[in-house]
Amino acid sequence: MPTARWPTYVALSVLWGLVLVATRGVVAGRGWALAAVLCAIVLAAATVTVSHLTAEAGPLTGPSRRLLILGAAVAVQDLGVCYALERIGLAQTALVLASLPLFATLTGQLLGADSITGAAAAGLGAGFLGVLLVAMFPADGGSWNFIGGVLAGLVAALAGGFGVRYAALRFPGRAEPTAAGHGMAAVLALPLVVMAGPSGSGSPWAYLWLVLLAVALGAADILTARHFPVPRRALRMTRVKHCGLVVAVLVGVCLQHESLSTGQVLGLVLLMIAATLVLEVLPEDASARWLR
């Protein structure tokens, strides 16, 4: 990773951490189902707006089957994240979502876009062990809420990992299909608003969190468009978002006074090591020396 890009990586990581923090604020104020609708609309609008401002906008074209597949993946991701945030809070949700690079790597292998190297295989092993530790050692004891939240987070990570690789392969450098996916998520979540019933505190502060969400996402997308060229953009953004999850964990623990168990902290360490290996953060010769 070029040294000159470190400031950009740090700024983007903080912004993506704020995206999850803001989403948590909306969920706390409006409940997971309505939050999924509101956040999906904001995400779609911000993505389209920034793509026009940066002259990267294009027509929403492509085989309808591919658009539906990507849209469904984005919808599942949005819904899973909001449900997990309501059930297990910010820090533990971010921990579970840190498994996204693992699923992205497996998806790349299944789609024939990647070949799993020795370093990536070691990363996958360490990462899934980390996920197991996160799930087996809840901070406040096991409960159905915890189980449901972890499962929702894993489904969101699986859908997100698939969506990242699928979009990079089928719609390289295009934001419109992802924006359409968020729009689809908003539509799919509307019936769930009625089925789930009222939840959350009903606080009007939730709308301020939506504004923060739009600002953080817009700033992150502008920096991405300006500093990351289309080739390998998906890989670099996956690195950034993973670091953003670490930021979200720190915010949850330090500012929102959430707790993590020792096993979960160890799981986070393993997931960070896994991401370092599967996302090619280290040069190939360095990882090869480690694995001898």
C-alpha positions in Angstrom: 0.0 0.0 0.0 1.6 3.3 -1.0 2.7 5.5 1.9 1.2 8.6 0.3 -2.3 7.1 0.5 -2.2 6.5 4.2 -4.1 9.8 5.0 -6.8 8.8 2.5 -7.1 5.3 4.0 -7.3 6.7 7.5 -10.0 9.3 6.6 -12.1 6.7 4.7 -11.8 4.3 7.6 -13.1 6.9 10.0 -15.9 7.9 7.7 -17.0 4.3 7.2 -16.9 3.7 10.9 -19.2 6.8 11.2 -21.6 5.3 8.7 -22.2 2.3 11.0 -22.4 4.5 14.1 -25.0 6.7 12.4 -27.0 3.6 11.3 -27.0 2.5 14.9 -28.4 5.9 16.0 -31.2 5.6 13.5 -32.0 2.0 14.6 -32.1 3.1 18.3 -34.5 5.9 17.4 -36.8 4.2 14.9 -36.4 0.5 15.2 -34.6 -1.9 12.9 -37.3 -2.2 10.2 -38.0 1.5 9.7 -34.3 2.2 10.1 -33.6 -0.2 7.2 -36.0 1.7 5.0 -34.7 5.2 5.9 -31.0 4.2 5.7 -31.4 2.4 2.4 -33.1 5.5 0.9 -30.3 7.7 2.2 -27.6 5.3 1.0 -29.2 5.2 -2.5 -29.7 9.0 -2.7 -26.1 9.7 -1.5 -24.6 7.2 -3.9 -26.4 8.6 -6.9 -25.7 12.2 -6.0 -22.0 11.7 -5.5 -21.7 9.7 -8.7 -23.2 12.7 -10.6 -21.0 15.2 -8.8 -17.8 13.2 -9.6 -18.9 12.6 -13.2 -18.9 8.9 -12.7 -22.7 8.5 -13.3 -23.9 6.3 -16.1 -27.1 4.7 -17.2 -28.6 1.9 -15.2 -28.1 -0.7 -17.8 -27.2 -4.4 -17.8 -29.0 -7.7 -17.8 -32.0 -7.6 -15.5 -31.0 -10.9 -13.9 -27.7 -9.4 -12.8 -29.3 -6.3 -11.4 -31.8 -8.4 -9.4 -29.0 -10.6 -8.0 -27.0 -7.6 -6.9 -30.1 -5.8 -5.6 -31.1 -8.8 -3.5 -27.7 -9.0 -2.0 -27.6 -5.4 -1.0 -31.1 -5.6 0.4 -30.2 -8.6 2.6 -27.1 -6.8 3.8 -29.0 -3.6 4.7 -31.8 -5.5 6.6 -29.3 -7.9 8.3 -27.1 -5.0 9.6 -30.1 -3.1 11.0 -31.5 -6.2 12.7 -28.2 -7.1 14.2 -27.6 -3.5 15.5 -30.9 -3.6 17.4 -30.3 -7.0 18.9 -26.6 -6.9 19.9 -25.5 -3.3 19.6 -22.8 -1.5 17.7 -19.6 -3.2 18.9 -20.7 -6.8 18.6 -22.4 -6.1 15.2 -19.1 -4.6 13.9 -17.3 -7.7 15.1 -19.6 -10.1 13.2 -19.5 -7.9 10.1 -15.7 -8.1 10.2 -16.1 -11.5 8.6 -17.2 -9.8 5.3 -13.7 -10.1 3.7 -13.7 -13.8 4.3 -17.0 -14.2 2.4 -15.8 -11.9 -0.4 -12.7 -14.0 -0.8 -14.8 -17.2 -1.0 -17.2 -15.5 -3.5 -14.2 -14.5 -5.7 -13.1 -18.1 -5.8 -16.5 -19.4 -6.6 -17.0 -16.9 -9.4 -13.6 -17.7 -10.9 -12.2 -14.3 -10.3 -9.7 -15.2 -7.6 -7.4 -18.0 -6.7 -7.0 -18.7 -3.0 -3.3 -18.5 -2.1 -1.6 -20.0 0.9 -1.8 -16.7 2.7 -5.5 -16.3 2.0 -6.2 -19.9 3.1 -4.4 -19.2 6.4 -6.4 -16.0 6.7 -9.7 -17.8 6.1 -8.9 -20.3 8.8 -7.9 -17.6 11.3 -11.0 -15.5 10.4 -13.6 -18.2 10.8 -12.0 -19.2 14.1 -12.3 -15.6 15.1 -16.0 -15.6 14.2 -16.5 -18.7 16.3 -15.0 -17.0 19.3 -17.2 -14.0 18.8 -20.3 -16.2 18.7 -19.3 -18.6 21.5 -18.4 -16.0 24.1 -21.1 -13.3 24.3 -20.3 -10.4 26.6 -23.6 -10.5 28.5 -24.3 -14.2 28.4 -26.2 -16.1 25.7 -29.7 -15.1 24.8 -32.1 -15.5 21.8 -31.5 -11.8 21.0 -27.7 -12.5 20.8 -28.2 -15.6 18.7 -30.6 -13.7 16.3 -28.3 -10.7 16.1 -25.2 -12.8 15.3 -27.0 -14.8 12.7 -28.4 -11.6 11.1 -24.9 -10.1 11.1 -23.4 -13.2 9.5 -26.1 -13.2 6.8 -25.4 -9.5 6.2 -21.6 -10.2 6.0 -22.2 -13.1 3.5 -24.5 -10.9 1.4 -22.1 -8.0 1.6 -19.1 -10.1 0.6 -21.0 -11.6 -2.3 -22.2 -8.1 -3.4 -18.8 -6.6 -3.3 -17.2 -9.2 -5.6 -20.3 -9.5 -7.8 -20.5 -5.8 -8.4 -16.8 -5.5 -9.1 -17.1 -8.3 -11.7 -20.4 -7.5 -13.4 -20.6 -3.7 -12.9 -17.0 -2.5 -12.5 -16.7 1.1 -11.4 -20.4 1.8 -11.5 -22.4 3.1 -8.5 -25.9 3.0 -10.1 -26.5 -0.8 -9.6 -25.5 -0.6 -5.9 -27.8 2.5 -5.5 -30.6 0.5 -7.1 -29.9 -2.3 -4.7 -30.4 0.0 -1.7 -33.6 1.2 -3.3 -34.8 -2.4 -3.5 -33.9 -2.8 0.1 -36.1 0.1 1.1 -39.0 -1.5 -0.9 -38.5 -4.9 0.6 -38.3 -3.6 4.2 -41.6 -1.7 3.9 -43.8 -4.7 4.8 -41.4 -5.5 7.6 -42.2 -2.1 9.2 -45.8 -3.2 9.6 -45.0 -6.7 10.7 -42.3 -5.7 13.2 -44.5 -3.1 14.8 -43.3 0.0 16.6 -39.9 -0.3 18.2 -37.0 2.0 19.1 -37.2 5.1 21.3 -39.0 7.3 18.8 -36.4 9.9 19.3 -36.3 12.8 16.8 -32.5 12.6 17.0 -32.7 9.7 14.6 -33.2 12.1 11.8 -30.0 13.9 12.7 -28.2 10.6 12.6 -29.6 10.2 9.1 -28.1 13.5 8.1 -24.7 12.4 9.6 -25.1 9.1 7.7 -25.6 11.0 4.4 -22.6 13.3 5.0 -20.2 10.5 6.0 -21.2 8.4 3.1 -21.0 11.3 0.6 -17.6 12.3 1.9 -16.4 8.7 1.7 -17.7 8.2 -1.8 -16.1 11.5 -3.0 -12.7 10.5 -1.6 -13.0 7.0 -3.1 -13.8 8.4 -6.6 -10.9 10.9 -6.4 -8.2 8.7 -5.0 -9.0 5.1 -6.0 -9.0 4.2 -9.7 -11.6 1.7 -10.9 -9.1 -1.2 -11.2 -8.8 -2.9 -7.7 -11.2 -0.3 -6.2 -13.3 -3.1 -4.7 -10.3 -4.6 -2.9 -9.2 -1.3 -1.6 -12.6 -0.3 -0.4 -13.0 -3.7 1.4 -9.8 -2.9 3.3 -11.1 0.5 4.2 -14.5 -0.8 5.4 -12.9 -3.4 7.5 -10.8 -0.8 9.3 -14.0 1.2 9.6 -15.5 -1.7 11.5 -12.6 -1.5 14.0 -13.4 2.2 14.4 -17.1 1.3 15.1 -16.0 -1.3 17.7 -13.9 1.3 19.5 -16.8 3.8 19.4 -19.2 1.2 20.8 -16.9 0.2 23.7 -15.3 3.6 24.5 -18.2 6.0 23.9 -21.4 3.9 24.1 -20.1 1.8 27.0 -20.8 -1.5 25.4 -18.9 -4.5 26.6 -16.9 -7.3 24.9 -15.8 -10.6 26.4 -12.2 -11.6 26.4 -13.0 -14.3 23.8 -14.6 -11.6 21.5 -11.5 -9.4 21.8 -9.4 -12.4 20.8 -11.8 -13.0 17.9 -11.3 -9.4 16.8 -7.6 -9.9 16.7 -7.9 -13.1 14.6 -10.3 -11.3 12.2 -7.8 -8.4 11.8 -5.0 -10.9 11.1 -7.3 -12.7 8.6 -8.2 -9.5 6.8 -4.5 -8.6 6.6 -3.9 -11.9 4.8 -7.0 -12.3 2.5 -7.0 -8.6 1.5 -3.3 -8.6 0.5 -2.4 -5.8 2.8 1.1 -7.3 3.2 3.4 -7.9 0.2 3.3 -11.5 -1.1 6.9 -12.2 -0.2 6.3 -11.1 3.4 3.3 -13.4 3.8 5.1 -16.2 2.2 8.0 -15.9 4.7 5.5 -15.9 7.6 3.9 -19.1 6.4 7.0 -21.1 5.8 
